[in-house]
Amino acid sequence: MKYGIARTSLAIVLAVALWPASASVAANQTQQDSELPRYSISTLSTLGGTQGQADGINNKGWISGDANLPGDQTEHPTVWRDGVIIDLGTFGGPNGASGFSFKNDRGLIAGFAQTETPDPLGENWNLYCTFQESGAPPCNGTDLILGAFVSTDGVKIPLATLGGNNANAAAVNNRGQVVGWAETSTVDASCVAPQVLDIEAVIWDPWNHQVHELKPFPGDVVSGAVAINDFGQVVGASGNCAPVSPAIGAHAVLWQNGSVISLGSLGGAFSNVAYDINNRSQVVGLSDLPGDTTAHAFFWENGKMTDLGTLPGDSFSVAFAINIKGQVVGQSCDQNGNCRAFIWHDGVMTDLNALVSKSSSLYLYVANDINDLGEIVGQAVDPVRGTAPAFLATPTSAGEYSEAAAAQVGENAATKVKVVLPEKILRSLQRTGFRRFEVGPVAQE
């Protein structure tokens, strides 16, 4: 099949390639680029390892994500604040990560982390390790219970399940409402192994020690909440019981006013997931195309889902975040898994690499979040240093951007350099791989 129950993480990429553009494509791209700001790029520190990933950024410039410890065997949830990295720790297990989009300007951070307790049902919520390539080093802590949390001032507050063992917190709004998904106590014979228990989307009220269940779309069995705006509108997915993955999303959904609605699809039956919603009720995410052989990023507003397409030469895309201005960021990939970060604005998708100075050694292959100031975070590859750091892309006005740097940026649309990930990075990514709820094209089985 083309798409399995869970997909390979986009972090496990054998080669990151940029493609030569024809003169006409380059000219069109340059014209489109002129309508977008240029970006200065900075890398974010790790906890001693060679890799990190920035998953969210709020309007104060705080950045959430995860970073590797020395040796690149494990990774912890982190927050970068005023240039300083803070280790949020785990629940005693080796791995953890912060949630997805970071929309809370009070500093509340949603996340998930492993405990020291083995999962009695053998469910593996360390998604990426399950689908390692043959011969890759063993993963750390694949059989441990996963706990959800919300962090405030560096202190993690554990969040309850619905009677099951595992839970995952994905996002928190400015009202302090936390969303994610949690296992129930229901053993479901229809679940695809290794999943045993049903999973439901939830809203936690950690201050009153309450958890509220969000029912799946009618006809579906499980659900997961991925994002929430300040009006309490929640988006995510629902579908059949299987290991947590975008592929189980039969419906991209919106919960509001006590009910759930389907946002529709781009024609496919699976991998329909809403990843983010802004305060204008605009939603972005991922949806399979007819035949379920690939998927595209989508933009949804007022009942209409729009296919955002891909960057030239690509066949797959996913939109991870949207800000109040309607700017969308995500990732676009070709059929071989060669990927690059994008920004979509006013109907145009642009390679984020084409908007940064050519002097930067970083290659930006996934953009995970964008705040209302237009600052973008994600993960990059630095082939010169052999690292895969988290990055921050800051919009730079034309007056501050040198003429020489602007010329280099313009050349990026037409001059593409192939970058191959060093073996050290590949193996380390395969070993930990505990990062965000990512997706990617899978080779036919």
C-alpha positions as CSV (number, residue, x, y, z in Angstrom):
1,M,0.0,0.0,0.0
2,K,1.1,3.6,-0.5
3,Y,0.2,4.8,3.0
4,G,0.5,2.7,6.1
5,I,-1.2,3.2,9.4
6,A,1.6,5.4,10.6
7,R,4.0,7.3,8.3
8,T,7.7,7.7,8.4
9,S,8.8,11.0,10.2
10,L,10.0,13.6,7.8
11,A,13.0,13.9,10.2
12,I,14.3,10.7,8.8
13,V,15.3,11.8,5.3
14,L,18.1,10.1,3.3
15,A,18.8,13.2,1.3
16,V,17.6,16.8,1.2
17,A,17.6,18.1,-2.3
18,L,16.9,21.4,-4.0
19,W,16.0,21.2,-7.7
20,P,17.4,23.3,-10.6
21,A,14.7,25.7,-11.8
22,S,14.0,26.7,-15.3
23,A,14.5,30.3,-16.3
24,S,10.7,30.8,-16.4
25,V,10.1,29.2,-13.1
26,A,12.9,31.2,-11.5
27,A,11.5,34.5,-12.9
28,N,8.0,33.7,-11.5
29,Q,9.5,32.7,-8.2
30,T,11.5,35.9,-8.0
31,Q,8.4,38.0,-8.7
32,Q,6.5,36.1,-6.0
33,D,9.4,36.4,-3.5
34,S,9.4,40.2,-3.9
35,E,6.0,40.3,-2.2
36,L,7.4,38.5,0.9
37,P,9.9,39.7,3.5
38,R,13.5,38.4,3.6
39,Y,14.5,36.5,6.7
40,S,17.5,36.4,8.9
41,I,18.2,32.9,10.2
42,S,19.5,32.0,13.6
43,T,20.1,28.5,15.1
44,L,18.8,27.6,18.6
45,S,21.0,25.8,21.1
46,T,20.6,22.2,22.1
47,L,21.0,20.4,25.4
48,G,24.4,19.1,24.4
49,G,23.4,17.0,21.3
50,T,23.6,17.9,17.6
51,Q,19.9,18.3,17.0
52,G,16.9,20.2,18.0
53,Q,13.4,21.1,16.7
54,A,11.4,24.2,17.2
55,D,7.7,23.4,17.1
56,G,6.1,26.6,18.2
57,I,6.6,30.3,18.8
58,N,4.3,32.7,20.6
59,N,4.0,36.5,20.1
60,K,6.5,37.2,22.8
61,G,9.1,35.2,20.9
62,W,9.2,32.3,23.3
63,I,9.9,29.1,21.4
64,S,8.9,25.6,22.3
65,G,10.2,22.3,21.0
66,D,12.7,19.7,21.9
67,A,16.5,19.2,21.9
68,N,18.9,16.3,22.1
69,L,21.1,15.5,25.1
70,P,24.8,14.7,24.6
71,G,25.2,11.6,22.5
72,D,21.9,12.1,20.6
73,Q,20.3,9.1,22.3
74,T,17.5,11.0,24.0
75,E,15.7,14.3,23.7
76,H,13.8,16.5,26.2
77,P,11.0,19.1,25.9
78,T,12.5,22.6,25.9
79,V,11.6,26.2,25.7
80,W,13.9,28.9,24.3
81,R,13.4,32.2,26.1
82,D,15.5,35.4,25.6
83,G,18.2,33.3,23.9
84,V,18.4,30.7,26.8
85,I,17.3,27.1,26.5
86,I,15.4,25.6,29.4
87,D,15.1,21.8,29.8
88,L,11.5,21.0,30.9
89,G,12.5,17.4,31.7
90,T,10.4,14.2,31.5
91,F,8.4,12.1,33.9
92,G,11.4,9.9,34.6
93,G,11.7,8.3,31.1
94,P,14.3,9.2,28.5
95,N,12.3,11.3,26.0
96,G,9.8,14.0,25.7
97,A,8.8,17.1,23.6
98,S,6.7,20.2,23.7
99,G,3.5,20.5,21.9
100,F,2.8,21.8,18.4
101,S,1.9,25.4,17.7
102,F,2.7,27.8,20.6
103,K,-0.1,30.3,20.9
104,N,-0.1,31.0,24.6
105,D,1.4,34.4,25.4
106,R,1.4,33.8,29.1
107,G,4.1,31.2,28.8
108,L,2.0,28.1,29.2
109,I,3.5,25.2,27.2
110,A,1.7,21.9,26.4
111,G,3.8,18.8,25.9
112,F,4.3,15.1,26.5
113,A,7.0,13.0,28.1
114,Q,7.8,9.4,28.9
115,T,7.5,7.9,32.4
116,E,9.7,5.1,33.8
117,T,6.7,2.7,33.7
118,P,6.5,0.2,30.9
119,D,3.2,0.2,29.1
120,P,1.3,-3.0,30.3
121,L,-0.5,-3.4,27.0
122,G,2.7,-3.0,24.9
123,E,1.4,0.0,23.0
124,N,4.2,2.0,21.4
125,W,3.5,5.7,21.5
126,N,7.0,6.6,20.4
127,L,5.7,6.6,16.8
128,Y,8.9,7.1,14.8
129,C,10.9,4.3,16.4
130,T,8.2,1.8,15.3
131,F,9.0,2.3,11.7
132,Q,12.8,2.5,11.7
133,E,14.8,1.3,8.7
134,S,16.3,-2.1,9.0
135,G,19.7,-2.0,10.7
136,A,19.1,1.3,12.5
137,P,20.2,1.6,16.1
138,P,17.5,0.6,18.7
139,C,15.3,3.4,20.0
140,N,15.3,4.5,23.6
141,G,12.2,4.0,25.7
142,T,9.8,2.7,23.0
143,D,7.8,0.6,25.5
144,L,7.2,3.3,28.2
145,I,3.9,5.0,29.1
146,L,3.6,8.6,27.7
147,G,2.2,11.3,29.9
148,A,0.7,14.7,29.0
149,F,1.6,17.9,30.7
150,V,1.3,21.7,30.7
151,S,4.3,23.6,31.9
152,T,4.2,27.0,33.7
153,D,7.4,28.7,34.9
154,G,9.3,25.5,34.2
155,V,7.0,23.3,36.4
156,K,5.2,20.5,34.7
157,I,1.6,19.8,35.7
158,P,0.5,16.3,34.8
159,L,-2.7,15.9,32.9
160,A,-5.1,13.0,33.4
161,T,-6.1,10.3,30.9
162,L,-9.7,9.1,30.4
163,G,-8.9,5.9,32.3
164,G,-6.2,4.5,30.0
165,N,-2.5,4.6,30.2
166,N,-1.2,7.2,27.7
167,A,-1.9,10.8,26.9
168,N,-0.5,13.6,24.7
169,A,-1.0,17.4,25.1
170,A,-0.7,19.3,21.9
171,A,-1.6,22.9,22.4
172,V,-2.8,25.5,24.9
173,N,-4.6,28.8,24.3
174,N,-4.5,32.2,26.1
175,R,-7.4,31.1,28.3
176,G,-5.3,28.2,29.7
177,Q,-7.3,25.5,27.9
178,V,-5.1,22.6,26.9
179,V,-6.0,20.1,24.2
180,G,-4.7,16.8,23.0
181,W,-5.8,13.2,23.2
182,A,-5.9,10.5,25.9
183,E,-6.7,6.8,26.1
184,T,-9.9,5.6,27.6
185,S,-10.3,2.3,29.5
186,T,-12.1,0.7,26.6
187,V,-10.4,-2.3,25.0
188,D,-11.4,-2.1,21.3
189,A,-11.1,-5.4,19.3
190,S,-11.2,-3.3,16.1
191,C,-7.9,-1.5,16.9
192,V,-5.0,-2.1,14.7
193,A,-2.0,-3.5,16.7
194,P,-0.2,-2.4,18.8
195,Q,-3.0,-0.1,19.8
196,V,-5.4,-1.7,22.2
197,L,-7.4,1.1,23.9
198,D,-9.6,3.7,22.3
199,I,-8.4,7.3,22.1
200,E,-10.4,10.4,22.5
201,A,-9.8,14.1,21.9
202,V,-9.8,16.1,25.2
203,I,-9.8,19.6,26.7
204,W,-8.0,19.8,30.0
205,D,-8.7,22.4,32.6
206,P,-5.6,21.8,34.7
207,W,-6.4,24.5,37.2
208,N,-9.6,22.7,38.2
209,H,-8.3,19.2,37.6
210,Q,-10.9,18.5,35.0
211,V,-10.7,16.7,31.6
212,H,-13.5,16.9,29.1
213,E,-14.0,14.4,26.3
214,L,-14.5,15.6,22.7
215,K,-16.4,13.0,20.8
216,P,-15.3,11.8,17.3
217,F,-17.3,12.6,14.2
218,P,-20.3,10.3,13.9
219,G,-19.3,6.9,12.6
220,D,-15.7,7.3,13.7
221,V,-14.2,5.5,16.8
222,V,-11.2,7.6,18.0
223,S,-10.3,11.3,17.8
224,G,-7.4,13.7,18.6
225,A,-7.4,17.5,19.2
226,V,-4.3,19.3,17.8
227,A,-5.0,23.0,18.2
228,I,-7.3,25.5,20.0
229,N,-7.8,29.2,19.5
230,D,-8.8,31.8,22.1
231,F,-12.5,31.4,21.4
232,G,-12.4,27.7,22.4
233,Q,-12.6,26.4,18.8
234,V,-10.7,23.1,18.6
235,V,-9.4,21.3,15.5
236,G,-8.0,17.9,14.9
237,A,-9.0,14.5,13.4
238,S,-11.1,11.5,14.0
239,G,-11.2,8.0,12.5
240,N,-10.6,4.4,13.2
241,C,-8.7,2.9,16.1
242,A,-5.0,2.4,15.3
243,P,-1.6,3.7,16.5
244,V,-1.7,7.5,16.7
245,S,-0.8,8.8,13.2
246,P,-2.2,11.3,10.7
247,A,-3.1,8.3,8.5
248,I,-6.0,7.3,10.8
249,G,-7.7,10.7,10.1
250,A,-10.8,9.8,8.2
251,H,-12.1,13.3,9.0
252,A,-10.4,16.6,9.7
253,V,-12.8,18.1,12.3
254,L,-13.7,21.2,14.2
255,W,-15.3,21.1,17.6
256,Q,-17.3,24.2,18.6
257,N,-20.4,25.0,20.7
258,G,-20.6,21.4,21.9
259,S,-20.7,19.8,18.5
260,V,-18.2,18.4,15.9
261,I,-18.3,19.0,12.2
262,S,-16.2,17.6,9.3
263,L,-14.1,20.1,7.4
264,G,-14.3,17.9,4.3
265,S,-11.3,16.6,2.4
266,L,-9.4,16.9,-0.9
267,G,-10.8,13.6,-2.1
268,G,-9.0,11.0,0.0
269,A,-10.4,8.7,2.7
270,F,-7.4,8.9,5.1
271,S,-4.8,11.4,6.4
272,N,-7.3,14.1,6.9
273,V,-6.0,16.2,9.8
274,A,-6.5,19.9,10.9
275,Y,-3.3,21.1,12.5
276,D,-4.0,24.7,13.4
277,I,-6.7,27.3,13.8
278,N,-6.2,31.1,14.2
279,N,-8.5,33.6,15.9
280,R,-10.2,34.3,12.6
281,S,-11.4,30.7,12.5
282,Q,-9.1,29.9,9.6
283,V,-7.9,26.3,9.6
284,V,-4.9,24.6,8.0
285,G,-3.8,21.0,7.8
286,L,-3.3,17.9,5.6
287,S,-5.7,15.9,3.4
288,D,-5.2,13.0,1.1
289,L,-6.0,13.3,-2.6
290,P,-8.3,10.9,-4.4
291,G,-6.8,7.4,-4.3
292,D,-4.9,8.1,-1.1
293,T,-1.5,7.9,-2.8
294,T,-0.4,11.4,-1.6
295,A,-1.6,14.3,0.4
296,H,-1.6,18.1,0.1
297,A,-1.7,21.0,2.5
298,F,-5.1,22.7,2.9
299,F,-6.6,26.0,3.9
300,W,-10.2,26.0,5.3
301,E,-12.5,29.0,5.8
302,N,-16.3,29.4,6.0
303,G,-17.0,25.8,5.0
304,K,-14.6,25.7,2.0
305,M,-11.4,23.7,1.9
306,T,-8.8,24.9,-0.6
307,D,-5.9,22.8,-1.9
308,L,-2.6,24.7,-1.4
309,G,-0.7,22.5,-3.8
310,T,3.0,22.0,-3.5
311,L,6.2,23.7,-4.5
312,P,7.3,23.1,-8.1
313,G,8.5,19.5,-8.7
314,D,6.9,18.2,-5.5
315,S,4.0,15.8,-4.9
316,F,3.3,16.1,-1.2
317,S,2.7,18.9,1.2
318,V,1.5,19.6,4.8
319,A,0.5,22.9,6.5
320,F,1.4,23.0,10.2
321,A,0.5,26.5,11.3
322,I,-1.3,29.7,10.4
323,N,-1.1,33.2,12.0
324,I,-3.7,36.0,12.4
325,K,-2.6,37.4,9.0
326,G,-3.4,34.2,7.2
327,Q,0.2,33.3,6.6
328,V,0.7,29.5,6.5
329,V,3.9,27.5,7.0
330,G,4.7,23.9,6.5
331,Q,6.6,21.4,4.3
332,S,6.6,20.4,0.7
333,C,8.3,17.1,-0.6
334,D,8.9,15.2,-3.7
335,Q,8.0,11.6,-4.2
336,N,11.4,10.5,-2.8
337,G,11.0,12.3,0.4
338,N,13.2,15.3,-0.4
339,C,11.6,18.1,1.5
340,R,11.8,21.9,2.1
341,A,10.1,24.4,4.3
342,F,7.5,26.7,2.7
343,I,5.5,29.8,3.5
344,W,2.1,30.4,1.8
345,H,0.6,33.9,1.6
346,D,-2.0,35.5,-0.6
347,G,-2.4,32.3,-2.7
348,V,1.3,31.8,-3.3
349,M,3.5,29.0,-1.9
350,T,7.2,30.0,-1.7
351,D,10.3,27.9,-0.7
352,L,11.5,29.5,2.5
353,N,15.0,28.8,1.5
354,A,14.6,31.3,-1.4
355,L,14.0,34.1,1.1
356,V,17.2,33.8,3.1
357,S,20.8,34.8,2.4
358,K,22.7,32.4,0.3
359,S,25.6,32.8,2.8
360,S,23.7,30.8,5.4
361,S,24.9,27.2,5.6
362,L,21.4,26.1,6.9
363,Y,18.9,24.3,4.7
364,L,15.4,24.8,6.0
365,Y,13.4,21.6,5.5
366,V,10.4,22.0,7.8
367,A,8.6,25.1,9.1
368,N,6.5,24.2,12.1
369,D,5.0,27.5,13.3
370,I,4.6,31.2,12.6
371,N,3.5,33.9,15.0
372,D,1.5,37.0,14.3
373,L,4.8,39.0,13.8
374,G,5.7,36.7,11.0
375,E,8.6,34.9,12.9
376,I,8.9,31.3,11.8
377,V,10.5,28.3,13.6
378,G,11.3,24.8,12.5
379,Q,14.2,22.5,11.9
380,A,17.1,22.8,9.5
381,V,20.1,20.9,8.4
382,D,23.6,22.3,8.5
383,P,25.7,20.0,6.3
384,V,28.8,22.0,7.0
385,R,28.7,21.3,10.8
386,G,27.0,18.0,10.5
387,T,24.0,19.1,12.7
388,A,20.3,19.4,12.5
389,P,19.4,22.4,14.6
390,A,16.2,24.2,15.4
391,F,15.9,27.5,13.6
392,L,14.3,30.9,14.0
393,A,13.6,32.9,10.8
394,T,13.0,36.6,11.6
395,P,11.5,39.0,8.9
396,T,14.0,41.7,7.9
397,S,12.9,45.0,6.3
398,A,14.4,46.0,3.0
399,G,16.1,49.0,4.7
400,E,18.0,46.6,7.0
401,Y,18.8,44.1,4.4
402,S,22.0,44.8,2.4
403,E,21.9,45.0,-1.3
404,A,24.4,42.2,-1.6
405,A,22.4,39.9,0.7
406,A,19.2,40.7,-1.2
407,A,21.0,39.8,-4.5
408,Q,22.0,36.5,-2.9
409,V,18.4,35.8,-1.8
410,G,17.2,36.5,-5.4
411,E,19.6,34.0,-6.8
412,N,18.3,31.3,-4.4
413,A,15.2,30.9,-6.5
414,A,17.2,29.9,-9.6
415,T,20.4,28.3,-8.0
416,K,19.7,25.1,-6.0
417,V,22.3,23.0,-4.3
418,K,21.8,19.4,-3.4
419,V,22.5,18.7,0.3
420,V,23.0,15.1,1.5
421,L,22.5,14.5,5.2
422,P,25.6,13.1,6.9
423,E,25.4,9.5,8.2
424,K,25.8,10.7,11.7
425,I,22.7,12.9,11.5
426,L,20.7,10.1,9.8
427,R,21.5,7.5,12.5
428,S,20.9,9.9,15.3
429,L,17.5,11.0,13.9
430,Q,16.5,7.4,13.6
431,R,17.6,6.6,17.1
432,T,15.5,9.3,18.9
433,G,12.8,10.5,16.6
434,F,10.4,11.4,19.4
435,R,9.4,14.7,17.8
436,R,6.1,16.2,16.6
437,F,3.1,14.5,15.1
438,E,4.7,14.6,11.6
439,V,3.8,13.0,8.4
440,G,5.5,12.2,5.1
441,P,5.3,10.2,1.9
442,V,6.0,6.5,2.3
443,A,7.4,4.3,-0.4
444,Q,5.0,1.7,-1.8
445,E,5.1,-1.6,0.2
